[in-house]
Amino acid sequence: MKTAYDVILRPVITEKSMEAVGDKKYVFEVAPDAGKVEIRKAVEQIFGVKVMSVNTVNVKGKAVRGRTGKMGRKPDRKKAIVRLTDDSKAIELFEGMI
């Protein structure tokens, strides 16, 4: 059985994701086989917040060229945009980065 830490892999820290923190939207990289319900429960369990909605995006890996000129690909990944309820507290992990 998966734990909450197996579902939520890491936060995504980009300019676009940091702008969304003001709207109580947080972006996480999640396990590729995780569903929206699993992601919701994992975020609520880890951070102690109430989740309003979860949107997921499958991101294809980019093509890269190695030192020898051979083509390869970066791995595919899955992102989740989690929106918290208005009465929920903010996630402290993102507080110092805004």
C-alpha positions as CSV (number, residue, x, y, z in Angstrom):
1,M,0.0,0.0,0.0
2,K,1.2,3.5,-0.9
3,T,1.9,6.1,1.8
4,A,1.2,9.8,1.3
5,Y,4.9,10.4,0.7
6,D,4.9,7.8,-2.2
7,V,2.1,9.8,-3.9
8,I,3.5,13.3,-3.4
9,L,7.1,13.3,-4.8
10,R,8.2,17.0,-4.6
11,P,6.9,20.5,-4.9
12,V,7.3,22.3,-8.2
13,I,9.1,25.7,-7.7
14,T,8.7,27.9,-10.8
15,E,7.7,31.5,-11.4
16,K,4.3,30.5,-12.6
17,S,3.6,28.1,-9.7
18,M,4.8,30.8,-7.1
19,E,2.3,33.3,-8.6
20,A,-0.5,30.9,-8.1
21,V,0.3,30.6,-4.3
22,G,-1.6,33.8,-3.7
23,D,-4.8,32.1,-5.0
24,K,-4.1,29.1,-2.7
25,K,-3.0,26.9,-5.6
26,Y,0.0,24.7,-5.1
27,V,1.9,22.5,-7.7
28,F,3.4,19.2,-6.8
29,E,5.1,16.4,-8.8
30,V,3.2,13.2,-8.1
31,A,3.5,9.5,-8.8
32,P,2.5,8.8,-12.4
33,D,-0.2,6.2,-11.4
34,A,-1.7,8.4,-8.6
35,G,-5.4,9.5,-9.0
36,K,-7.0,12.7,-8.0
37,V,-8.6,11.2,-4.8
38,E,-5.2,9.7,-3.7
39,I,-3.5,13.1,-4.3
40,R,-6.2,14.9,-2.3
41,K,-5.9,12.5,0.7
42,A,-2.1,12.7,0.6
43,V,-2.0,16.5,0.6
44,E,-4.5,16.7,3.4
45,Q,-2.6,14.1,5.5
46,I,0.9,15.6,5.0
47,F,0.1,19.3,5.3
48,G,-3.1,19.3,7.4
49,V,-5.1,21.4,5.0
50,K,-8.5,21.1,3.3
51,V,-8.4,20.6,-0.5
52,M,-11.1,22.1,-2.7
53,S,-9.9,20.7,-6.1
54,V,-7.1,18.7,-7.8
55,N,-6.2,19.1,-11.5
56,T,-3.6,16.8,-13.0
57,V,-1.3,17.2,-16.0
58,N,0.8,14.5,-17.7
59,V,4.0,16.1,-18.9
60,K,6.0,14.3,-21.7
61,G,9.7,14.2,-21.3
62,K,11.7,16.6,-23.5
63,A,14.1,15.3,-26.2
64,V,17.8,15.9,-25.2
65,R,21.1,15.4,-27.0
66,G,23.9,13.7,-25.2
67,R,27.6,14.5,-25.4
68,T,28.2,12.0,-28.1
69,G,25.3,13.4,-30.2
70,K,22.9,10.5,-29.4
71,M,19.3,11.6,-28.9
72,G,17.5,10.6,-25.7
73,R,14.5,11.7,-23.6
74,K,13.9,13.0,-20.2
75,P,11.5,10.9,-18.2
76,D,7.7,11.6,-18.3
77,R,6.2,13.0,-15.2
78,K,2.8,14.0,-13.7
79,K,2.0,17.3,-12.0
80,A,-0.9,18.1,-9.7
81,I,-2.3,21.6,-9.2
82,V,-4.0,21.5,-5.8
83,R,-6.4,24.3,-4.8
84,L,-7.1,24.8,-1.1
85,T,-10.4,26.0,0.4
86,D,-10.7,29.6,1.5
87,D,-10.8,28.8,5.2
88,S,-7.8,26.4,5.0
89,K,-4.4,27.5,6.3
90,A,-1.5,28.1,3.8
91,I,1.2,25.4,3.3
92,E,4.3,26.6,5.2
93,L,6.7,25.0,2.7
94,F,5.9,27.7,0.1
95,E,5.7,30.7,2.6
96,G,9.4,31.9,2.4
97,M,9.6,31.7,-1.4
98,I,7.0,34.3,-2.3
